[in-house]
């Protein structure tokens, strides 16, 4: 069993930066890959970034060039560096791990982009 905890959210002005972190505990050797998702008020949860089995990372087009995801499966950690944040990036951000063919989710961390 794997448990995920996100941190690093907060309030930031447009154009600012935040770095989100995700730490896994438990059977981290069972993690196949990590992903980041977000959910804005009144909207469905949306894919942001994820690492593929070949080690490459896919990004949603809306964050490409602004967000960078890093993961270390051996350590059970993942991060999401977010630059040039926009008001549309306001959402709860969730870390996700694929564990034995199933998705495990963290509790989420709030990111608010506002002046």
C-alpha positions in Angstrom: 0.0 0.0 0.0 1.2 3.5 -0.9 0.2 6.8 0.7 0.9 10.1 -1.0 1.2 13.6 0.6 1.5 16.8 -1.4 2.9 20.1 -0.2 3.9 23.5 -1.5 0.6 25.0 -2.5 -0.3 28.6 -1.7 -1.3 32.0 -2.9 0.8 33.6 -5.7 0.5 36.5 -8.0 0.1 36.1 -11.7 3.6 35.5 -13.3 4.9 34.0 -10.1 6.2 30.5 -9.3 5.5 27.7 -7.0 7.0 24.3 -6.5 4.8 21.4 -5.4 6.2 18.3 -3.8 4.8 14.8 -3.4 6.2 12.2 -1.0 5.2 8.6 -1.0 5.3 6.3 1.9 4.7 2.5 2.2 5.6 0.1 -0.6 7.2 2.7 -2.9 8.9 -0.1 -4.9 5.5 -0.8 -6.3 5.1 2.6 -7.9 5.3 2.4 -11.7 5.1 6.1 -12.4 3.9 9.5 -11.0 1.5 12.0 -12.3 0.0 15.4 -11.4 -3.6 16.4 -11.9 -5.6 19.4 -10.9 -9.3 20.3 -10.3 -10.6 23.8 -10.5 -13.9 24.8 -8.9 -16.9 23.4 -10.9 -14.6 21.5 -13.3 -13.5 18.0 -13.7 -10.1 16.8 -12.6 -7.6 17.5 -15.4 -4.3 15.9 -16.3 -1.3 18.2 -15.9 1.8 16.0 -16.3 2.9 12.4 -16.0 6.0 10.3 -16.4 5.8 7.5 -18.9 7.4 4.1 -18.6 10.2 5.2 -20.9 11.1 8.0 -18.5 9.7 10.8 -20.7 7.2 13.3 -19.4 3.9 14.3 -21.0 2.4 17.7 -20.3 -1.0 19.2 -20.9 -0.8 21.8 -23.6 -1.9 24.5 -21.3 1.2 24.1 -19.0 3.8 23.1 -21.6 6.9 25.4 -21.3 5.8 26.7 -17.9 5.6 23.6 -15.7 8.4 21.0 -15.1 7.8 17.6 -13.5 10.5 15.6 -11.9 10.2 12.2 -10.2 12.4 9.8 -8.4 10.7 6.4 -8.1 13.5 4.9 -6.0 12.9 7.7 -3.4 9.2 7.8 -3.9 9.1 11.5 -4.6 7.8 13.8 -7.3 7.8 17.5 -7.8 6.0 20.0 -10.1 7.8 23.3 -10.7 5.3 25.9 -11.9 6.5 29.1 -13.5 4.7 32.1 -15.0 1.5 31.1 -13.2 -1.8 32.3 -14.6 -5.2 32.8 -12.9 -6.4 29.7 -14.9 -3.9 27.6 -13.0 -5.9 28.1 -9.8 -7.0 24.6 -8.6 -6.4 21.9 -6.2 -3.4 19.9 -7.4 -3.2 16.2 -6.8 -0.3 13.8 -6.9 -1.0 10.5 -8.4 0.9 7.2 -8.5 0.3 4.1 -10.5 0.6 1.2 -8.1 0.1 -2.4 -9.3 -2.2 -1.2 -12.0 -4.3 1.1 -9.8 -4.2 4.8 -9.2 -3.4 6.1 -5.8 -4.1 9.8 -5.0 -2.9 12.3 -2.5 -5.2 14.6 -0.6 -4.3 17.6 -2.8 -2.8 21.0 -2.2 -4.5 24.3 -3.1 -2.9 26.7 -5.6 -4.4 30.1 -6.0 -3.1 32.6 -8.5 -4.5 36.0 -7.9 -3.4 39.6 -7.6 
